[in-house]
Amino acid sequence: ILKKAGAKEVHLRISSPPVVRTCYLGMDTPNEENLIAHNYTKEEICQMTGADSLEYISLEGIIKASGNSMGFCTGCFNGDYPIEKED
């Protein structure tokens, strides 16, 4: 859409790390097949969206931006959940 409106380049910047794991602690992501970053590379996502580049904030960057790493759940970013999933 942006290129059709005259933009010469489109650069996607996502304000979270790539969500690559399911979340059973609050986000409604029951399976990884629904997560674009789990299934495709940045280059493939660019091809699909027509973007010239794609970058995410790093995990370290989002933790630093939050101001408090204690209790910050990173499970959907790296699979390191703070509690075990109940069956």
C-alpha atoms as a printed R data frame, in Angstrom:
   type eleno elety resid chain resno      x       y      z
1  ATOM     1    CA   ILE     A     1  0.000   0.000  0.000
2  ATOM     2    CA   LEU     A     2  2.756   2.452  0.901
3  ATOM     3    CA   LYS     A     3  4.686   1.776 -2.294
4  ATOM     4    CA   LYS     A     4  1.523   2.202 -4.351
5  ATOM     5    CA   ALA     A     5  1.154   5.600 -2.661
6  ATOM     6    CA   GLY     A     6  4.640   6.591 -3.821
7  ATOM     7    CA   ALA     A     7  7.019   5.362 -1.124
8  ATOM     8    CA   LYS     A     8 10.352   4.368 -2.664
9  ATOM     9    CA   GLU     A     9 11.225   2.050  0.226
10 ATOM    10    CA   VAL     A    10  9.386   0.512  3.162
11 ATOM    11    CA   HIS     A    11 11.276  -0.625  6.248
12 ATOM    12    CA   LEU     A    12  9.371  -2.572  8.918
13 ATOM    13    CA   ARG     A    13 10.449  -2.088 12.528
14 ATOM    14    CA   ILE     A    14  8.771  -4.261 15.135
15 ATOM    15    CA   SER     A    15  8.790  -3.107 18.767
16 ATOM    16    CA   SER     A    16  9.197  -6.602 20.194
17 ATOM    17    CA   PRO     A    17 11.528  -9.510 19.577
18 ATOM    18    CA   PRO     A    18 10.137 -12.067 17.133
19 ATOM    19    CA   VAL     A    19  7.340 -14.082 18.741
20 ATOM    20    CA   VAL     A    20  8.326 -17.649 17.912
21 ATOM    21    CA   ARG     A    21  6.768 -19.748 20.697
22 ATOM    22    CA   THR     A    22  3.220 -20.275 21.881
23 ATOM    23    CA   CYS     A    23  2.067 -18.456 24.990
24 ATOM    24    CA   TYR     A    24 -0.015 -20.097 27.655
25 ATOM    25    CA   LEU     A    25  0.292 -17.181 30.076
26 ATOM    26    CA   GLY     A    26 -1.988 -14.595 28.514
27 ATOM    27    CA   MET     A    27 -1.488 -14.125 24.775
28 ATOM    28    CA   ASP     A    28 -3.866 -16.111 22.600
29 ATOM    29    CA   THR     A    29 -1.319 -18.079 20.577
30 ATOM    30    CA   PRO     A    30 -2.247 -21.740 20.969
31 ATOM    31    CA   ASN     A    31  0.004 -23.025 18.196
32 ATOM    32    CA   GLU     A    32  3.225 -21.978 16.527
33 ATOM    33    CA   GLU     A    33  1.809 -22.376 13.015
34 ATOM    34    CA   ASN     A    34  0.013 -19.038 13.544
35 ATOM    35    CA   LEU     A    35  3.249 -17.164 14.303
36 ATOM    36    CA   ILE     A    36  4.859 -15.630 11.232
37 ATOM    37    CA   ALA     A    37  8.299 -15.304 12.857
38 ATOM    38    CA   HIS     A    38  8.239 -18.983 13.825
39 ATOM    39    CA   ASN     A    39  7.612 -20.089 10.257
40 ATOM    40    CA   TYR     A    40  9.450 -17.593  8.060
41 ATOM    41    CA   THR     A    41 12.790 -15.801  7.911
42 ATOM    42    CA   LYS     A    42 13.013 -12.016  7.890
43 ATOM    43    CA   GLU     A    43 13.769 -12.177  4.172
44 ATOM    44    CA   GLU     A    44 10.687 -14.296  3.493
45 ATOM    45    CA   ILE     A    45  8.509 -11.924  5.523
46 ATOM    46    CA   CYS     A    46  9.874  -9.006  3.494
47 ATOM    47    CA   GLN     A    47  8.981 -10.809  0.279
48 ATOM    48    CA   MET     A    48  5.472 -11.541  1.568
49 ATOM    49    CA   THR     A    49  4.835  -7.961  2.735
50 ATOM    50    CA   GLY     A    50  6.733  -6.076  0.060
51 ATOM    51    CA   ALA     A    51  9.017  -4.493  2.654
52 ATOM    52    CA   ASP     A    52 12.626  -3.666  1.858
53 ATOM    53    CA   SER     A    53 13.821  -4.633  5.334
54 ATOM    54    CA   LEU     A    54 12.553  -5.993  8.629
55 ATOM    55    CA   GLU     A    55 14.106  -5.605 12.066
56 ATOM    56    CA   TYR     A    56 12.912  -6.437 15.561
57 ATOM    57    CA   ILE     A    57 13.987  -4.978 18.885
58 ATOM    58    CA   SER     A    58 16.366  -7.400 20.586
59 ATOM    59    CA   LEU     A    59 15.351  -9.353 23.669
60 ATOM    60    CA   GLU     A    60 17.977  -7.425 25.628
61 ATOM    61    CA   GLY     A    61 16.606  -4.172 24.226
62 ATOM    62    CA   ILE     A    62 13.026  -4.812 25.282
63 ATOM    63    CA   ILE     A    63 14.103  -5.902 28.766
64 ATOM    64    CA   LYS     A    64 16.220  -2.758 29.108
65 ATOM    65    CA   ALA     A    65 13.345  -0.603 27.834
66 ATOM    66    CA   SER     A    66 10.978  -2.142 30.389
67 ATOM    67    CA   GLY     A    67 13.230  -0.920 33.198
68 ATOM    68    CA   ASN     A    68 12.871  -4.134 35.175
69 ATOM    69    CA   SER     A    69 14.044  -7.589 34.147
70 ATOM    70    CA   MET     A    70 12.557  -9.228 37.243
71 ATOM    71    CA   GLY     A    71  9.376 -11.027 36.295
72 ATOM    72    CA   PHE     A    72  9.642 -10.145 32.617
73 ATOM    73    CA   CYS     A    73  8.355 -13.200 30.777
74 ATOM    74    CA   THR     A    74 10.334 -14.062 27.652
75 ATOM    75    CA   GLY     A    75  8.629 -17.382 26.914
76 ATOM    76    CA   CYS     A    76  7.084 -16.422 23.585
77 ATOM    77    CA   PHE     A    77 10.393 -14.949 22.430
78 ATOM    78    CA   ASN     A    78 12.840 -17.671 23.462
79 ATOM    79    CA   GLY     A    79 10.891 -20.509 25.095
80 ATOM    80    CA   ASP     A    80 12.130 -19.641 28.598
81 ATOM    81    CA   TYR     A    81  8.847 -19.624 30.541
82 ATOM    82    CA   PRO     A    82  8.796 -18.598 34.233
83 ATOM    83    CA   ILE     A    83  6.479 -21.489 35.179
84 ATOM    84    CA   GLU     A    84  5.702 -24.922 33.799
85 ATOM    85    CA   LYS     A    85  2.589 -25.386 31.702
86 ATOM    86    CA   GLU     A    86 -0.253 -27.149 33.481
87 ATOM    87    CA   ASP     A    87 -1.869 -30.052 31.653
